[in-house]
Amino acid sequence: MPAFVGAVNVVSVSSSSVFQIGDVYMMQPMSSAKTFAGGGSFNTGDHIEVELGFSQVYVYDKDFVDQGVIG
């Protein structure tokens, strides 16, 4: 059944959003990210104690471009 849509006011749509008006069969938003983190990162839980002393992350990515996301 077709959708009848009235006036629409879009203020902003971020880069990882989907904006759809009317009928749709399937929506498949995709995104990718590269994260660099040092030791002791991404810990979750209660009462975590991390003793690293001196921690430094060295990143060398010679190709600058990674595999793209294709739908």
N, C-alpha and C positions, 0 to 999 in steps of 0.2 A: 504494500500500500504506500503510495507516495506521501512524502512529508510536506506539509505546508508550513513554511517558516516566515515569521514576521520580521520586523526590524531587528538587526543585530548590531551591537556596538562592541568591537574588539579593541581593548585598550593595549594589550601586549600579548605576544605568544613567545615563550622562551624557546631556545634551540632544541630542547629535549621534549617538547610538547607536541600534542596532536590536536588540531582544531578541525572539527567536522560539523557540517550542517546538513541535515537531511538524512536519508536512508544510507546505510552502509552495510556491507556484507562482512568485511573483516578489516580490522585495524591492527597494524603490527609496527609499533614504534621501536626503533633500534638506536642504541648509542654505544660508544666505546670510550674507554679511559685507560690511561697509563699512570700508575702510581708508584712513586719511589718513597721508601720509608726506611728509617734506620732500625737498629736493634731495639727491641722493647716496644715497638709500635703495634697498634691494633690489638692490644690486650684488652679483654673484657672480663668482668667478674667483680667480686667484692674483695676488698683488702689486698690488692695486688701491690707487691713491692718489687721494683726492678732496679738493680744496681749495675749500671753499665760502665761507670767511670767516664771515659772519653769515647764517644760514639760518633762516627761520621760516615755519611753515605757518599760513595763515589759513583757517578753515573757516566758511562761512556756509550753513546748510541751513535755509531758511525753512519748508519743509513738514514737517520732523521725521519723516515717514513715507515710506518708499520702497515700490516695488512688492513685494508679497509673493510667496512661493514657493508655488505651488499644484501638487499632484501630479496 
